[in-house]
Amino acid sequence: MNLITGSTGRIGTHLEIQGARPTKHELDLTNSKAVEKYIKKLKPERIIHLAGLTFGDDVAKLKQVNTEATKVMYETAKEFGLKKFVFASTCSIYDQKEVLPNKETENINPRSLYAKTKYDAEQFLGDDALVFRIFNVYGQGFSDSLINKLLTGRPIEIYNPDNYYRDYVHVSDVVRILEEGLTNEVYGTFNLCSGVPRNTRALIEYFEDLNIQMSYTIKERKGFSISVGSVEKLEKYFKLPSSSLILIWHQSIRQRRRYYLNLTL
């Protein structure tokens, strides 16, 4: 039996794996006793744990959902023959200062509460777990991605386009690697990214070359913002995510929608 938490989330909705997909009411991650009871009843052999809180003022709730629920789920499932635990962590545990692909052991300094609770959860997992630190996802469902925002054509503000570097990975690649990781014999901690640094200026110029209409204003701030992962470890066990963007145009009588998958930058 497979268990997928967060199956209604932005990544979870793309997963095609069969298994239990509990709602928030069926699996209350704010209640450790409820988590333990659910796992004992289901006895899952494989788990993809995507559910979590990204922000909020309730510190206790963030810790309970992101850290404690992960620990209880993992430890309880191990009592009933757990074969694989795949945990979705975050690249925000890194604090990068240079535009260089960051390895899994480098620059670990979680600054937000979300990053800290995710990193704390990682520490509870054993050598038989698989952890993915997911970088900047774009594609269907990720309306907060800079790529998605630029392609909508709606007015946005852009800060430090020359000094804002990100490692963009499409949701389809994230899903593919998560699903593969659930059934293979690979364990450990991996960056899930493309390994290619791109600043905002490069994105804008590329889309301009494609005659894509964007609406943005630029505001300058001091300093750099860098989030770029090394794929050196990932490429040993998985087919790497695409380092390109695909733009597919779909036209209808009433509206024109943009769908993007892979188009070389």
C-alpha atoms as a printed R data frame, in Angstrom:
    type eleno elety resid chain resno       x      y       z
1   ATOM     1    CA   MET     A     1   0.000  0.000   0.000
2   ATOM     2    CA   ASN     A     2   1.272  3.452  -0.945
3   ATOM     3    CA   LEU     A     3   0.497  6.590   1.046
4   ATOM     4    CA   ILE     A     4   0.698 10.050  -0.512
5   ATOM     5    CA   THR     A     5   0.315 12.993   1.836
6   ATOM     6    CA   GLY     A     6  -0.358 16.421   0.404
7   ATOM     7    CA   SER     A     7  -1.928 14.788  -2.651
8   ATOM     8    CA   THR     A     8  -4.150 17.811  -3.282
9   ATOM     9    CA   GLY     A     9  -1.203 20.212  -3.232
10  ATOM    10    CA   ARG     A    10   0.600 21.745  -6.178
11  ATOM    11    CA   ILE     A    11   2.938 18.780  -6.652
12  ATOM    12    CA   GLY     A    12   0.659 16.078  -5.278
13  ATOM    13    CA   THR     A    13  -2.074 16.687  -7.843
14  ATOM    14    CA   HIS     A    14   0.376 15.715 -10.595
15  ATOM    15    CA   LEU     A    15   1.318 12.363  -9.056
16  ATOM    16    CA   GLU     A    16  -0.136  9.318 -10.814
17  ATOM    17    CA   ILE     A    17   0.874  6.763  -8.200
18  ATOM    18    CA   GLN     A    18  -1.955  4.649  -6.871
19  ATOM    19    CA   GLY     A    19  -2.528  4.545  -3.138
20  ATOM    20    CA   ALA     A    20  -4.159  6.202  -0.168
21  ATOM    21    CA   ARG     A    21  -4.556  9.968  -0.572
22  ATOM    22    CA   PRO     A    22  -5.996 11.151   2.739
23  ATOM    23    CA   THR     A    23  -7.658 14.522   3.122
24  ATOM    24    CA   LYS     A    24  -6.781 16.848   5.993
25  ATOM    25    CA   HIS     A    25  -9.765 15.477   7.883
26  ATOM    26    CA   GLU     A    26  -8.663 11.866   7.363
27  ATOM    27    CA   LEU     A    27  -5.060 12.549   8.405
28  ATOM    28    CA   ASP     A    28  -4.683 15.429  10.848
29  ATOM    29    CA   LEU     A    29  -0.992 16.310  10.847
30  ATOM    30    CA   THR     A    30  -1.451 18.707  13.757
31  ATOM    31    CA   ASN     A    31  -2.259 15.752  16.006
32  ATOM    32    CA   SER     A    32   0.542 13.238  16.592
33  ATOM    33    CA   LYS     A    33  -1.817 10.682  18.131
34  ATOM    34    CA   ALA     A    34  -4.071 10.898  15.088
35  ATOM    35    CA   VAL     A    35  -1.094 10.420  12.757
36  ATOM    36    CA   GLU     A    36   0.066  7.378  14.702
37  ATOM    37    CA   LYS     A    37  -3.434  5.884  14.685
38  ATOM    38    CA   TYR     A    38  -3.844  6.430  10.948
39  ATOM    39    CA   ILE     A    39  -0.503  4.811  10.099
40  ATOM    40    CA   LYS     A    40  -1.170  1.818  12.358
41  ATOM    41    CA   LYS     A    41  -4.482  1.257  10.602
42  ATOM    42    CA   LEU     A    42  -3.205  1.711   7.026
43  ATOM    43    CA   LYS     A    43   0.203  0.033   7.445
44  ATOM    44    CA   PRO     A    44   1.689  1.626   4.291
45  ATOM    45    CA   GLU     A    45   4.739  0.027   2.709
46  ATOM    46    CA   ARG     A    46   5.758  3.166   0.817
47  ATOM    47    CA   ILE     A    47   5.149  6.824   1.640
48  ATOM    48    CA   ILE     A    48   5.611 10.050  -0.295
49  ATOM    49    CA   HIS     A    49   5.325 12.766   2.311
50  ATOM    50    CA   LEU     A    50   4.579 16.072   0.570
51  ATOM    51    CA   ALA     A    51   2.248 17.702   3.093
52  ATOM    52    CA   GLY     A    52   3.511 20.642   5.097
53  ATOM    53    CA   LEU     A    53   3.005 24.247   6.100
54  ATOM    54    CA   THR     A    54   5.121 26.912   4.412
55  ATOM    55    CA   PHE     A    55   4.265 29.957   6.501
56  ATOM    56    CA   GLY     A    56   2.138 31.233   9.341
57  ATOM    57    CA   ASP     A    57   2.318 32.951  12.702
58  ATOM    58    CA   ASP     A    58   1.570 29.793  14.664
59  ATOM    59    CA   VAL     A    59   5.070 28.533  15.462
60  ATOM    60    CA   ALA     A    60   3.817 25.489  17.353
61  ATOM    61    CA   LYS     A    61   1.634 24.422  14.428
62  ATOM    62    CA   LEU     A    62   4.485 24.756  11.937
63  ATOM    63    CA   LYS     A    63   6.708 22.574  14.113
64  ATOM    64    CA   GLN     A    64   3.951 20.030  14.667
65  ATOM    65    CA   VAL     A    65   3.050 19.643  10.994
66  ATOM    66    CA   ASN     A    66   6.490 19.904   9.388
67  ATOM    67    CA   THR     A    67   8.638 18.178  12.007
68  ATOM    68    CA   GLU     A    68   6.717 16.141  14.569
69  ATOM    69    CA   ALA     A    69   4.171 14.642  12.161
70  ATOM    70    CA   THR     A    70   7.015 13.564   9.876
71  ATOM    71    CA   LYS     A    71   8.828 11.882  12.756
72  ATOM    72    CA   VAL     A    72   5.719 10.056  14.026
73  ATOM    73    CA   MET     A    73   4.689  8.958  10.527
74  ATOM    74    CA   TYR     A    74   8.136  7.593   9.725
75  ATOM    75    CA   GLU     A    75   8.757  5.843  13.044
76  ATOM    76    CA   THR     A    76   5.267  4.324  13.229
77  ATOM    77    CA   ALA     A    77   5.352  3.069   9.643
78  ATOM    78    CA   LYS     A    78   8.709  1.402  10.308
79  ATOM    79    CA   GLU     A    79   7.032 -0.757  12.936
80  ATOM    80    CA   PHE     A    80   4.755 -2.186  10.232
81  ATOM    81    CA   GLY     A    81   7.233 -3.010   7.481
82  ATOM    82    CA   LEU     A    82   7.893  0.343   5.816
83  ATOM    83    CA   LYS     A    83   9.970 -0.173   2.663
84  ATOM    84    CA   LYS     A    84  10.446  3.417   1.471
85  ATOM    85    CA   PHE     A    85   9.901  6.882   2.883
86  ATOM    86    CA   VAL     A    86  10.254  9.760   0.411
87  ATOM    87    CA   PHE     A    87  10.311 13.179   2.060
88  ATOM    88    CA   ALA     A    88   9.870 16.501   0.271
89  ATOM    89    CA   SER     A    89  12.214 19.002   1.881
90  ATOM    90    CA   THR     A    90  13.303 22.414   0.646
91  ATOM    91    CA   CYS     A    91  16.247 24.260  -0.872
92  ATOM    92    CA   SER     A    92  15.590 27.100   1.557
93  ATOM    93    CA   ILE     A    93  17.709 25.336   4.162
94  ATOM    94    CA   TYR     A    94  20.712 26.651   2.210
95  ATOM    95    CA   ASP     A    95  22.163 30.141   2.611
96  ATOM    96    CA   GLN     A    96  24.216 30.756  -0.519
97  ATOM    97    CA   LYS     A    97  26.566 33.671  -1.090
98  ATOM    98    CA   GLU     A    98  28.061 32.735  -4.476
99  ATOM    99    CA   VAL     A    99  26.584 31.798  -7.856
100 ATOM   100    CA   LEU     A   100  27.863 28.244  -7.684
101 ATOM   101    CA   PRO     A   101  25.855 24.996  -7.633
102 ATOM   102    CA   ASN     A   102  25.354 24.156  -3.968
103 ATOM   103    CA   LYS     A   103  26.083 20.581  -2.835
104 ATOM   104    CA   GLU     A   104  23.951 18.831  -0.240
105 ATOM   105    CA   THR     A   105  26.554 19.314   2.510
106 ATOM   106    CA   GLU     A   106  27.306 22.988   1.840
107 ATOM   107    CA   ASN     A   107  25.928 26.278   3.200
108 ATOM   108    CA   ILE     A   108  23.332 24.702   5.464
109 ATOM   109    CA   ASN     A   109  21.812 27.570   7.426
110 ATOM   110    CA   PRO     A   110  17.996 27.515   7.490
111 ATOM   111    CA   ARG     A   111  16.850 31.042   8.248
112 ATOM   112    CA   SER     A   112  13.069 30.848   8.039
113 ATOM   113    CA   LEU     A   113  10.924 28.855  10.444
114 ATOM   114    CA   TYR     A   114   9.673 26.803   7.504
115 ATOM   115    CA   ALA     A   115  13.235 25.878   6.504
116 ATOM   116    CA   LYS     A   116  14.198 25.103  10.101
117 ATOM   117    CA   THR     A   117  11.233 22.791  10.656
118 ATOM   118    CA   LYS     A   118  11.908 20.958   7.404
119 ATOM   119    CA   TYR     A   119  15.578 20.548   8.242
120 ATOM   120    CA   ASP     A   120  14.719 19.326  11.734
121 ATOM   121    CA   ALA     A   121  12.435 16.731  10.154
122 ATOM   122    CA   GLU     A   122  15.316 15.514   7.983
123 ATOM   123    CA   GLN     A   123  17.366 14.818  11.103
124 ATOM   124    CA   PHE     A   124  14.825 12.277  12.373
125 ATOM   125    CA   LEU     A   125  14.943 10.199   9.207
126 ATOM   126    CA   GLY     A   126  17.249  7.213   8.974
127 ATOM   127    CA   ASP     A   127  19.515  5.896   6.255
128 ATOM   128    CA   ASP     A   128  16.561  4.057   4.719
129 ATOM   129    CA   ALA     A   129  14.753  7.302   3.823
130 ATOM   130    CA   LEU     A   130  14.995  9.370   0.638
131 ATOM   131    CA   VAL     A   131  15.024 13.153   1.031
132 ATOM   132    CA   PHE     A   132  14.635 15.597  -1.846
133 ATOM   133    CA   ARG     A   133  15.477 19.253  -1.312
134 ATOM   134    CA   ILE     A   134  13.288 20.726  -4.009
135 ATOM   135    CA   PHE     A   135  14.339 23.950  -5.703
136 ATOM   136    CA   ASN     A   136  12.290 26.543  -7.626
137 ATOM   137    CA   VAL     A   137   9.377 24.727  -9.233
138 ATOM   138    CA   TYR     A   138   7.428 26.220 -12.122
139 ATOM   139    CA   GLY     A   139   4.598 24.952 -14.318
140 ATOM   140    CA   GLN     A   140   0.946 24.200 -13.872
141 ATOM   141    CA   GLY     A   141  -0.271 25.144 -10.406
142 ATOM   142    CA   PHE     A   142   2.737 27.288  -9.462
143 ATOM   143    CA   SER     A   143   1.280 30.738  -9.888
144 ATOM   144    CA   ASP     A   144   3.856 32.215  -7.504
145 ATOM   145    CA   SER     A   145   6.784 31.158  -9.711
146 ATOM   146    CA   LEU     A   146   8.526 34.066 -11.446
147 ATOM   147    CA   ILE     A   147   8.357 32.190 -14.743
148 ATOM   148    CA   ASN     A   148   4.627 31.686 -14.381
149 ATOM   149    CA   LYS     A   149   4.126 35.321 -13.425
150 ATOM   150    CA   LEU     A   150   6.084 36.620 -16.413
151 ATOM   151    CA   LEU     A   151   4.124 34.448 -18.812
152 ATOM   152    CA   THR     A   152   0.733 35.642 -17.600
153 ATOM   153    CA   GLY     A   153   1.426 39.161 -18.813
154 ATOM   154    CA   ARG     A   154  -0.033 40.659 -15.646
155 ATOM   155    CA   PRO     A   155   1.835 43.565 -13.983
156 ATOM   156    CA   ILE     A   156   4.496 42.446 -11.497
157 ATOM   157    CA   GLU     A   157   7.407 44.010  -9.642
158 ATOM   158    CA   ILE     A   158  10.888 42.574 -10.160
159 ATOM   159    CA   TYR     A   159  13.759 43.146  -7.754
160 ATOM   160    CA   ASN     A   160  17.448 42.998  -8.651
161 ATOM   161    CA   PRO     A   161  17.111 41.237 -12.039
162 ATOM   162    CA   ASP     A   162  20.883 40.991 -12.406
163 ATOM   163    CA   ASN     A   163  21.488 39.665  -8.908
164 ATOM   164    CA   TYR     A   164  18.508 37.340  -8.397
165 ATOM   165    CA   TYR     A   165  19.593 33.803  -9.365
166 ATOM   166    CA   ARG     A   166  17.382 30.752  -9.266
167 ATOM   167    CA   ASP     A   167  17.511 27.101 -10.308
168 ATOM   168    CA   TYR     A   168  14.211 26.439 -12.076
169 ATOM   169    CA   VAL     A   169  12.798 22.912 -12.324
170 ATOM   170    CA   HIS     A   170   9.515 21.975 -13.973
171 ATOM   171    CA   VAL     A   171   6.864 20.223 -11.900
172 ATOM   172    CA   SER     A   172   6.798 17.308 -14.357
173 ATOM   173    CA   ASP     A   173  10.475 16.568 -13.601
174 ATOM   174    CA   VAL     A   174   9.871 16.818  -9.873
175 ATOM   175    CA   VAL     A   175   6.980 14.361 -10.104
176 ATOM   176    CA   ARG     A   176   8.940 11.945 -12.293
177 ATOM   177    CA   ILE     A   177  11.830 11.759  -9.831
178 ATOM   178    CA   LEU     A   178   9.548 11.486  -6.795
179 ATOM   179    CA   GLU     A   179   7.687  8.568  -8.361
180 ATOM   180    CA   GLU     A   180  10.896  6.847  -9.389
181 ATOM   181    CA   GLY     A   181  12.372  7.361  -5.936
182 ATOM   182    CA   LEU     A   182   9.420  5.650  -4.309
183 ATOM   183    CA   THR     A   183  10.176  2.291  -5.913
184 ATOM   184    CA   ASN     A   184  13.937  2.207  -6.483
185 ATOM   185    CA   GLU     A   185  16.671  1.273  -4.011
186 ATOM   186    CA   VAL     A   186  18.143  4.758  -3.672
187 ATOM   187    CA   TYR     A   187  18.406  6.439  -0.261
188 ATOM   188    CA   GLY     A   188  19.937  9.590   1.168
189 ATOM   189    CA   THR     A   189  19.555 13.330   0.604
190 ATOM   190    CA   PHE     A   190  19.443 14.867  -2.873
191 ATOM   191    CA   ASN     A   191  18.990 18.276  -4.439
192 ATOM   192    CA   LEU     A   192  16.080 18.123  -6.867
193 ATOM   193    CA   CYS     A   193  16.899 20.813  -9.400
194 ATOM   194    CA   SER     A   194  18.319 21.449 -12.881
195 ATOM   195    CA   GLY     A   195  21.746 22.582 -11.688
196 ATOM   196    CA   VAL     A   196  21.619 25.620 -14.002
197 ATOM   197    CA   PRO     A   197  21.787 29.155 -12.529
198 ATOM   198    CA   ARG     A   198  19.656 31.798 -14.243
199 ATOM   199    CA   ASN     A   199  19.119 35.369 -13.217
200 ATOM   200    CA   THR     A   200  15.921 37.280 -13.834
201 ATOM   201    CA   ARG     A   201  17.507 39.414 -16.540
202 ATOM   202    CA   ALA     A   202  18.235 36.300 -18.624
203 ATOM   203    CA   LEU     A   203  14.627 35.128 -18.296
204 ATOM   204    CA   ILE     A   204  13.245 38.477 -19.383
205 ATOM   205    CA   GLU     A   205  15.560 38.787 -22.384
206 ATOM   206    CA   TYR     A   206  14.753 35.278 -23.509
207 ATOM   207    CA   PHE     A   207  11.003 35.800 -23.350
208 ATOM   208    CA   GLU     A   208  11.405 39.132 -25.136
209 ATOM   209    CA   ASP     A   209  13.197 37.312 -27.963
210 ATOM   210    CA   LEU     A   210  10.113 35.104 -28.246
211 ATOM   211    CA   ASN     A   211   7.906 38.204 -28.495
212 ATOM   212    CA   ILE     A   212   6.107 37.297 -25.290
213 ATOM   213    CA   GLN     A   213   4.306 40.294 -23.861
214 ATOM   214    CA   MET     A   214   5.290 40.917 -20.254
215 ATOM   215    CA   SER     A   215   4.369 43.682 -17.854
216 ATOM   216    CA   TYR     A   216   6.874 44.450 -15.122
217 ATOM   217    CA   THR     A   217   8.616 47.226 -13.242
218 ATOM   218    CA   ILE     A   218  12.153 46.869 -11.922
219 ATOM   219    CA   LYS     A   219  13.193 47.898  -8.431
220 ATOM   220    CA   GLU     A   220  16.759 47.753  -7.254
221 ATOM   221    CA   ARG     A   221  17.913 46.457  -3.890
222 ATOM   222    CA   LYS     A   222  21.381 45.909  -2.494
223 ATOM   223    CA   GLY     A   223  22.809 42.424  -2.347
224 ATOM   224    CA   PHE     A   224  22.321 39.090  -4.066
225 ATOM   225    CA   SER     A   225  19.693 36.386  -3.792
226 ATOM   226    CA   ILE     A   226  21.018 33.000  -4.857
227 ATOM   227    CA   SER     A   227  19.444 29.547  -4.917
228 ATOM   228    CA   VAL     A   228  21.207 27.103  -7.238
229 ATOM   229    CA   GLY     A   229  21.704 23.395  -6.595
230 ATOM   230    CA   SER     A   230  24.383 20.928  -7.590
231 ATOM   231    CA   VAL     A   231  23.089 17.882  -9.500
232 ATOM   232    CA   GLU     A   232  26.335 15.946  -9.145
233 ATOM   233    CA   LYS     A   233  24.770 13.490  -6.713
234 ATOM   234    CA   LEU     A   234  21.357 13.387  -8.385
235 ATOM   235    CA   GLU     A   235  22.742 12.440 -11.804
236 ATOM   236    CA   LYS     A   236  24.314  9.261 -10.418
237 ATOM   237    CA   TYR     A   237  20.896  7.730  -9.747
238 ATOM   238    CA   PHE     A   238  18.276  9.636 -11.739
239 ATOM   239    CA   LYS     A   239  17.715 11.101 -15.183
240 ATOM   240    CA   LEU     A   240  18.355 14.789 -14.684
241 ATOM   241    CA   PRO     A   241  15.601 17.391 -14.948
242 ATOM   242    CA   SER     A   242  15.524 19.422 -18.129
243 ATOM   243    CA   SER     A   243  17.496 22.667 -17.960
244 ATOM   244    CA   SER     A   244  15.214 24.263 -20.530
245 ATOM   245    CA   LEU     A   245  11.695 25.637 -20.843
246 ATOM   246    CA   ILE     A   246   9.063 24.605 -23.354
247 ATOM   247    CA   LEU     A   247   6.382 27.058 -24.296
248 ATOM   248    CA   ILE     A   248   3.245 25.660 -25.920
249 ATOM   249    CA   TRP     A   249   0.535 27.973 -27.218
250 ATOM   250    CA   HIS     A   250  -3.068 26.836 -27.111
251 ATOM   251    CA   GLN     A   251  -5.599 28.994 -28.934
252 ATOM   252    CA   SER     A   252  -9.364 29.013 -28.671
253 ATOM   253    CA   ILE     A   253 -12.095 31.425 -29.810
254 ATOM   254    CA   ARG     A   254 -12.602 33.061 -26.429
255 ATOM   255    CA   GLN     A   255  -9.153 32.973 -24.952
256 ATOM   256    CA   ARG     A   256  -5.500 32.155 -25.527
257 ATOM   257    CA   ARG     A   257  -3.746 30.250 -22.816
258 ATOM   258    CA   ARG     A   258  -0.073 29.613 -22.362
259 ATOM   259    CA   TYR     A   259   1.154 26.205 -21.358
260 ATOM   260    CA   TYR     A   260   4.871 25.784 -20.692
261 ATOM   261    CA   LEU     A   261   6.869 22.605 -20.368
262 ATOM   262    CA   ASN     A   262  10.328 22.828 -22.001
263 ATOM   263    CA   LEU     A   263  11.854 25.503 -24.259
264 ATOM   264    CA   THR     A   264  15.607 26.022 -24.468
265 ATOM   265    CA   LEU     A   265  16.836 29.125 -22.736
